[in-house]
Amino acid sequence: MKASQFFISTLKEAPADAEVVSHQLMTRAGLIKKLGAGVYSYMPMGLRVIQKVEAIVREEMNRAGAVELTMPVVQPAELWQETARFDSMGPELLRIKDRHGRDYVVQPTSEEVVTDIARQELRSYKQLPKNFYQIQTKFRDERRPRFGLMRGREFTMKDAYSFDRDQAAAKASYQVMAQAYRRIFDRFGLTYRAVAADSGAIGGDLSEEFQVIAATGEDAIVYCPGSDYAANMEKAEALAPAGPRPAAAQSMAKTPTPGKATCADVAELLGVPLQSTVKSLVLATDETNEAGEIIRSQVWLLLLRGDHDMNEIKVAKVPGLDAGFRFATLAEIEAHFGCTPGYLGPVGLLQPVRIVVDREVAVMSDWICGANAVDFHMTGVNWGRDLPEPELVADLRNVVAGDRSPDGQGELAIERGIEVGHVFYLGTKYSKAMNATFLGEDGKPALFEMGCYGIGITRLPAAAIEQNHDERGIIWPDAIAPFTVVLCPITPERFPEVKAQAGQLYAQLQSAGVDVILDDRGERPGAMFADWELIGVPHRVTIGDRALKEGQVEYQHRRDAAATKVAVSDILAHVLGRLAP
């Protein structure tokens, strides 16, 4: 490719709404162009990156035995109503009507459609296992689209769906995909972790996320440096403290804490560690009738150590809260505690509540909590003496760095990541809802065991940039760079030998199968170099009259601080030797 025949459009400044580095650099480098909130055109330079991502994904999916198809972007609501997701997915699911008033959705994912295909086409166990995949446009009506392609509304995703005859076969298919994903992300040349994850709204009970490591990542990744343990924050288990509960050493007392409504403020006032305080979180669950009207509510009190944060995913698995919960209203709190938030605690309640105690709090002694009176806290509180022993103890919190690893191999550490892939074992969640069956070996109908597997095709370049950039611009890994090598001849219109040498090397690299672009735009060297550093092409060869007179050209990798002089006779081999395998 010659630059004069391509489309290059770089900007000196990023748009004001570009909050993260990837959004700024993708816009400045001319990879994307905003059309509307969370909706972007993929410009020629950006499309080349996306196509390279797609090619790697497609090769590895085919290698793993998956079969490509394409399902509609707009899908009939009837299929989504079969699984109840037409209502349960909420406003992120874009619902539309056609001219006849029939309901449709703009797909955010395609479990329903692919399950419908399977129940019509896969009639016998002899046709299994089968894995269908597509690389297709998706739409999720994000309330607040932001960060460019990191959290847009329209995006491209690779989604795959496996169908198996039994649970063992389905889990084998899951492992095939999990290994294929590792090959895919290895080929991308990015630093990533595969972490155990919660399945979320998709469902299922076996799940891994593939997270690209980046300081700007939205997700917290928990791992053990001394082992292979890794999980996202939602999934990471906080182990119960080792050893028995210390004996009580203090008497319980109602202690003045004027104006101190947070655990941190109370700890500072009383001169005690924050770890000796307990925070109170008040939730509620509702029982409804057939009309959806609330007929009764139950108030719950969650107790966590003052320096810990509640993990909503874990709380949602507590028996009694697993059907759905909400934060209690101010009226409900005042009716049960006789006090406003900030001074709440489990001692001296006006009405009974269900109490759930975090594992850490269950083994604390002489702890501090709200006294259910403004400007007062209870100090020296102990289980078994001042309160009954906790009946319901659960892991309710986010882990913190230094916690014991669940595998017993050391302490946990935390880093930031960007989710770019996810694999799920679904079981019969969708096949049961849609009565998708096949004839088993015994001649009887059986439900498909399913898995689903996604990769954010258009999110991945943004994640790569968050991990690979500097003050000059993007630094692409070879595998997904828009061009692998750029040739920069200096004023070729004045020096025919420069133009000739650039043309010769261009032809040689093309013949060797290298994705090379020749910058023949006639730009000044400074402007030309700035463009390619911003765009992030990883390998640059500069051909100038002065160096040519010495039989040399200059090679510089995008990460190199300075260029290296290489003999003209050696430059082809040098470049080929520097390319990633």
CORVENBEL-V892057 format. One record per backbone hydrogen bond with DSSP energy under -1.0 kcal/mol. NH is the residue of the N-H (numbers start at 1). CO is the residue of the C=O. If there is no record, write none. Layout:
# CORVENBEL-V892057
nh=NH co=CO
nh=NH co=CO
This chain:
# CORVENBEL-V892057
nh=3 co=518
nh=5 co=2
nh=11 co=28
nh=18 co=15
nh=24 co=20
nh=25 co=21
nh=26 co=22
nh=27 co=23
nh=28 co=24
nh=29 co=25
nh=30 co=27
nh=31 co=26
nh=32 co=26
nh=33 co=41
nh=35 co=39
nh=36 co=39
nh=39 co=36
nh=41 co=33
nh=43 co=31
nh=47 co=43
nh=48 co=44
nh=49 co=45
nh=50 co=46
nh=51 co=47
nh=52 co=48
nh=53 co=49
nh=54 co=50
nh=55 co=51
nh=56 co=52
nh=57 co=53
nh=58 co=54
nh=59 co=55
nh=60 co=56
nh=61 co=57
nh=62 co=58
nh=63 co=59
nh=64 co=60
nh=65 co=62
nh=66 co=61
nh=67 co=131
nh=69 co=133
nh=75 co=105
nh=77 co=103
nh=81 co=77
nh=82 co=78
nh=85 co=80
nh=86 co=80
nh=88 co=84
nh=89 co=85
nh=93 co=90
nh=96 co=104
nh=98 co=102
nh=101 co=98
nh=104 co=96
nh=105 co=75
nh=106 co=94
nh=107 co=73
nh=114 co=110
nh=115 co=111
nh=116 co=112
nh=117 co=113
nh=118 co=114
nh=119 co=115
nh=120 co=116
nh=121 co=117
nh=122 co=118
nh=123 co=121
nh=125 co=439
nh=127 co=124
nh=128 co=125
nh=130 co=163
nh=132 co=161
nh=133 co=67
nh=134 co=159
nh=136 co=157
nh=138 co=155
nh=139 co=107
nh=140 co=153
nh=141 co=92
nh=142 co=140
nh=146 co=151
nh=150 co=147
nh=153 co=38
nh=154 co=38
nh=155 co=138
nh=157 co=136
nh=158 co=455
nh=159 co=134
nh=160 co=453
nh=161 co=132
nh=162 co=451
nh=163 co=130
nh=164 co=449
nh=170 co=166
nh=171 co=167
nh=172 co=168
nh=173 co=169
nh=174 co=170
nh=175 co=171
nh=176 co=172
nh=177 co=173
nh=178 co=174
nh=179 co=175
nh=180 co=176
nh=181 co=177
nh=182 co=178
nh=183 co=179
nh=184 co=180
nh=185 co=181
nh=186 co=182
nh=187 co=183
nh=188 co=184
nh=189 co=186
nh=190 co=185
nh=193 co=211
nh=195 co=209
nh=196 co=230
nh=197 co=207
nh=202 co=199
nh=208 co=423
nh=209 co=195
nh=210 co=421
nh=211 co=193
nh=212 co=418
nh=213 co=191
nh=214 co=416
nh=217 co=214
nh=219 co=417
nh=221 co=415
nh=222 co=231
nh=223 co=413
nh=224 co=229
nh=227 co=224
nh=231 co=222
nh=232 co=196
nh=233 co=220
nh=236 co=232
nh=253 co=379
nh=255 co=377
nh=257 co=375
nh=260 co=257
nh=266 co=262
nh=267 co=263
nh=268 co=264
nh=269 co=265
nh=270 co=266
nh=271 co=267
nh=272 co=267
nh=276 co=273
nh=277 co=274
nh=278 co=368
nh=279 co=304
nh=281 co=302
nh=283 co=300
nh=284 co=326
nh=285 co=298
nh=287 co=296
nh=289 co=293
nh=292 co=289
nh=295 co=287
nh=296 co=287
nh=298 co=285
nh=300 co=283
nh=301 co=354
nh=302 co=281
nh=303 co=356
nh=304 co=279
nh=306 co=277
nh=308 co=305
nh=311 co=396
nh=315 co=311
nh=316 co=312
nh=317 co=314
nh=318 co=315
nh=321 co=318
nh=322 co=318
nh=324 co=321
nh=326 co=284
nh=328 co=282
nh=333 co=329
nh=334 co=330
nh=335 co=331
nh=336 co=332
nh=337 co=333
nh=338 co=334
nh=343 co=340
nh=350 co=336
nh=351 co=336
nh=354 co=299
nh=356 co=301
nh=357 co=392
nh=358 co=303
nh=359 co=394
nh=362 co=358
nh=363 co=360
nh=364 co=361
nh=367 co=381
nh=368 co=276
nh=369 co=378
nh=370 co=344
nh=371 co=376
nh=372 co=343
nh=376 co=373
nh=377 co=255
nh=378 co=369
nh=379 co=253
nh=381 co=367
nh=384 co=387
nh=386 co=382
nh=387 co=382
nh=394 co=357
nh=398 co=309
nh=402 co=412
nh=403 co=400
nh=405 co=410
nh=408 co=405
nh=412 co=403
nh=413 co=223
nh=415 co=221
nh=417 co=219
nh=418 co=212
nh=420 co=210
nh=421 co=210
nh=422 co=454
nh=423 co=208
nh=424 co=452
nh=425 co=206
nh=426 co=450
nh=427 co=450
nh=429 co=426
nh=432 co=428
nh=434 co=430
nh=436 co=431
nh=438 co=446
nh=439 co=123
nh=440 co=444
nh=443 co=440
nh=446 co=438
nh=448 co=436
nh=449 co=164
nh=450 co=427
nh=451 co=162
nh=452 co=424
nh=453 co=160
nh=454 co=422
nh=455 co=158
nh=456 co=420
nh=457 co=455
nh=458 co=156
nh=460 co=456
nh=463 co=459
nh=464 co=460
nh=465 co=461
nh=466 co=462
nh=467 co=463
nh=468 co=464
nh=470 co=473
nh=474 co=534
nh=475 co=468
nh=476 co=536
nh=480 co=477
nh=484 co=515
nh=485 co=515
nh=486 co=539
nh=487 co=517
nh=488 co=541
nh=490 co=543
nh=494 co=491
nh=495 co=491
nh=499 co=495
nh=500 co=496
nh=501 co=497
nh=502 co=498
nh=503 co=499
nh=504 co=500
nh=505 co=501
nh=506 co=502
nh=507 co=503
nh=508 co=504
nh=509 co=505
nh=510 co=506
nh=511 co=507
nh=512 co=508
nh=513 co=510
nh=514 co=509
nh=516 co=514
nh=517 co=485
nh=518 co=1
nh=519 co=487
nh=520 co=518
nh=528 co=524
nh=529 co=525
nh=530 co=526
nh=531 co=527
nh=532 co=528
nh=533 co=529
nh=534 co=530
nh=535 co=531
nh=536 co=532
nh=537 co=532
nh=539 co=484
nh=540 co=556
nh=541 co=486
nh=542 co=554
nh=543 co=488
nh=548 co=544
nh=549 co=545
nh=550 co=547
nh=551 co=548
nh=552 co=547
nh=553 co=566
nh=554 co=542
nh=555 co=564
nh=556 co=540
nh=558 co=538
nh=560 co=557
nh=564 co=555
nh=566 co=553
nh=568 co=551
nh=570 co=567
nh=571 co=567
nh=574 co=570
nh=575 co=571
nh=576 co=572
nh=577 co=573
nh=578 co=574
nh=579 co=575
